[in-house]
Amino acid sequence: MDLSEYMRVARRHWVMILAMTLSGLLAGGALSVLTKATYTADTQLFVAIQSSGTVQELQQGNTFSQARVQSYVKTVYSPAVLQPAIDSLGLAMTAVDLASRVKASSDVNTVLIDISVSDSSPVQAAAITEAVANSLIKAIDSFEKPKTGGTSPVSLSIIKPALAPASPSAPNTRLNLLLGLLLGLAFGMAGAILRSTLDNRIRGEADLRRVTDAPLLGGISFDQDAIKRPLLSQTARQSPRAESFRQLRTNLQFANVSGKARTLLITSSLPGEGKSTTSINLAITLSQAGQSVCLIDADLRRPMVNEYLGLDRGAGLTTALVGIADVNDLLQPWGEGNLFVLTSGQIPPNPSELLGSEEMSNLLQGLEQAFDVVILDAPPLLPVTDAAVLSQHVGGVVIVVGSHKLRAQDLEKSMRALGMVASNILGVVLNRLPAKGPDAYAYSYYGPTNTAKARTSTTSGVHDDQSTANYASELLK
């Protein structure tokens, strides 16, 4: 994954990342609150060698002191030093317990010994530190004293007395909060990447490109109002939803620049991806551009066009295919444009046979001669074979992909099914895209009263509505 992919994952799962980051921050704060305060007092000792003071003796003594200092540091943790300190203060602990609270160290090439002691009481921490330092002085004096008698050649002196600390050394609230924040962010990003890797649903163009190189003809943003008002005739002409279908209309013209595909099959992989509303609204958009359009409900299993448009489906496509009535008598006009609808008719027991029949081929050829564009709303590809069979009789196929709904493997199966029958796939329409976020496919307007100018991420330029309509008219004719 490159940086752009990581950014897309972060934007897609920002809620989870934020939640994990805040959880880490709260955990760091809780750790600071629940941790008992610890105070640390420290002292410093200087190691010297008793000598007459000549330069040579001082140099030898200094070398001797540095060589012995590390041994004295180790001696601090011994019972010989700690037990006398415990006895002098009357502490209820063992030398082993006290050793876990004591820390002794010395910098290289120095004769200084640092001793620190941690305790829940600042006063007791200072007292123990002082007691340990005094005990060390006595122990070293005893250890270094010659066996033959006399004074010890080594002398330890306290140069920094132990004082009761004013503030606790632990917990470090600022450090805990920072670590909690960083760990929460790291876990959040890891979870987002894992979730993105395991989730193979198609959410946007980046996911689509991992499955197919088919052209992206357009993206339809999700609109909550579309549930109650699915038709473009029920929405404002300058709405993003209406503009997205106008953009789809324009991109279809580029995909069909030769003009051979005058019959378009609109299908999807699974039910519920929005193929029927896409078919209807595309037909409405084309008719608004001045084209004569025939919309056919070829979903002979679950027809929906008549319900959306409020038409009667008692007589329609199946009626014409079995020869009961002429297709010209079955076409129903709709709207103010030059749009005619052929509903499904009665649901037959053998939809695949009817759609793949010679009568269906002849019917489409006749309608191509009468209309500029013929649009078929076909059944989904995976549950039944109707769309694959019907695709052999049309000029081009458009696949509607429901964003956040369809999985990559299902789209792969659909593309293979169409490839096996050598269908002419014009492109893909991403439906129900989010209006904002990394997978958005939205339009921005210069103003609500201006001509319909929109900026989009596709390869087409900026057209006003009238020029797009005129251009569509020229291309589809």
Secondary structure, DSSP 8 states (H G I E B T S, - for coil): --HHHHHHHHHHTHHHHHHHHHHHHHHHHHHHHHS--BEEEEEEEEEEE-----HHHHHHHHHHHHHHHHHHHHHTTSHHHHHHHHHHHT-SS-HHHHHTTEEEE--TT--EEEEEEEESSHHHHHHHHHHHHHHHHHHHHHHHS-TTSS--SEEEEEEE-----SS-SB--HHHHHHHHHHHHHHHHHHHHHHHHHH--B--SHHHHHTT----EEEEEE--GGGGT--SGGGS-TTSHHHHHHHHHHHHHHHHTTTS---EEEEEESSTTSSHHHHHHHHHHHHHHTT--EEEEE--SSS--HHHHHT---SSSHHHHHTTSS-HHHH-EEETTTTEEEE---S--S-HHHHHTSHHHHHHHHHHHHH-SEEEEE---TTT-SHHHHHGGGSSEEEEEEETTTSBHHHHHHHHHHHHHTT--EEEEEEEEE-SSSTT----B-S-TTS----B-SSS-----HHHHHHHHHHHH-
